[in-house]
């Protein structure tokens, strides 16, 4: 993008303190949000993008050498960032062609310590024999479909992050595996990050189940995460995995017939909650209008759990009235997950387009209290209902099929901004200002427990939860059923006697 100051002279002193946060290589264009070849106008201090060289428009310097001082200041920022980059070990992911949606999700999941450590501690899928005995087998594109392992490629990708390499890691092997097992993500078009995350978690879970039933994976289900008897109640196809153990929660759905008053209850297991942004906050205001009230994450959660009357297209079939009747619906959270994933529904369909809701939603970095949304809060420990933010996925642009995804993640007390191959240190203020698309919150009790892993993790040889034998055989279990390969986030709860 061009600036109308390009052909003018610097008419005011250059104040480097007003430069954008982060290093120059991490700056994004103030117009299109691109980070390709960023440059800054020394007059208005707006960041733009383009293929200009340093001296295309800087013909000479001032008597005080202000331009040279700016160059030295920016170079010092880059050098300092390089030192911090090496110290903290953050590694970026190369964009393979509109794969920013995948990179943002992978970086977010890598910052969920309990989840990522489980995969990083898994052994390789298999070991070769003969001359290559003892070496891990890494799958290549020349091998057949039967050798493709999503868990293995995911493990290798997580192991490559936070290694201190200044060279971005290329997740091409993982991306190839995704093409093999998730046909809808083939090609290089932009995809929805939330939809990709749901597919990824579902396929990881199913492969882990398959491995523990005696097939390709030799990993113990207890590596790094204890799968308790309670986790078996909110699982897919009856078997818990690290995915359902960490992300799995349970909703209670109450439907009341407005004609006869019959109440129906059912339980809906979930891996994430999709929250509408209330309509009163969606109105776009012109520059002349005063800004309206700020939408908060609590507003979205209340809108999700508030009592609502179903419209004519969603009439409830009342078994007492024997026909579809007007009814009300309300959600309660019966069981909170260890990692609470909140998806803000920013995209909605109109006649032919999928438009974006660009409303800013204020969210807490620490102390998200979920007790007010629990069905029986008195039966839960107070600390188990409080969550702290660990990662944020942000969509830049106007449509789901375009734009760009980046992520923020908290690692060892520092916040990072992940923009494909570029990783920069950032601060909490920058995270708070982000227009979040997906929020990952970690249970505070789990964070405290992770500080003492020896006290919470079972021995490596443990292969089965010791409490499983105390389970009542008549107890009803909740089972996830993904009703179609396309997911579509449709799940059904089945009660097994």
Secondary structure, DSSP 4 states (H G I P E B T S, - for coil): ---TTTTS---S---GGGSPSS-GGG---TTT---SSEEE-TTT--EEE----TTSS-----TT-HHHHHHHHHHHHHHHHHHHHHHHT---B--SSS-HHHHHHHHHHHT-HHHHHHHHTSPPS-B--GGGTTSBP---TTS-GGG--HHHHHHHHHHHTTS--SSPB--HHHHHHHHHH-GGG-SSS---HHHHHHHHHHHHHHHHHHHHTTSS----TTSSS---GGGGGEEETTB--HHHHHH-EEEEEEEEETTT--EEEEEEEESSEEEPPPGGG-----TTSPP-PPEEHHHHHHHHHS-EE--GGG-EEETTTTEEE-EEEEEEEEE--SEEEEEE--EEE-SS-EEE----EE--SS-EE-GGGBTTGGGS-GGGGEEEEEEEEEEESSBTTSSEEEEEEEETTEEEEEETTEEEEE-HHHHHTS-EEEEEEEEHHHHHHHTTHHHHSPPTT--S-TTGGG--TT--EEEE-B-STT-TT-B--EEE-
